[in-house]
Amino acid sequence: MVNVFKALGDSTRREILKLLSEKDMTAGEISENFNMSKPAITKHLDILREAELVSSEKVGLYVIYSINLSVLQESISNFMTFFKKEQDR
């Protein structure tokens, strides 16, 4: 869960997740939406992959990135348990 929230702490990574929530994309397609280098986008994608918020699949010459909503939902759900009243547990 720590890796997920660390990954979500950056606005660029949150924007990447927003883009991937609309459709799967290559790193090149993702980078077209930002004013930064492709290696910088790749670093953000690596952090998102380490947190398991995105997955990647090699298709021909390209790597296609997809959002992994189940990890995000599980992390948020687990985080919310910290705020439940003792009687609700």
Secondary structure as GFF3:
##gff-version 3
##sequence-region A 1 89
A	DSSP	alpha_helix	2	8	.	.	.	ID=ss1
A	DSSP	alpha_helix	11	22	.	.	.	ID=ss2
A	DSSP	beta_strand	25	26	.	.	.	ID=ss3
A	DSSP	alpha_helix	27	31	.	.	.	ID=ss4
A	DSSP	alpha_helix	38	50	.	.	.	ID=ss5
A	DSSP	beta_strand	54	59	.	.	.	ID=ss6
A	DSSP	beta_strand	62	67	.	.	.	ID=ss7
A	DSSP	alpha_helix	69	80	.	.	.	ID=ss8
A	DSSP	three_ten_helix	81	83	.	.	.	ID=ss9
A	DSSP	three_ten_helix	86	88	.	.	.	ID=ss10
###
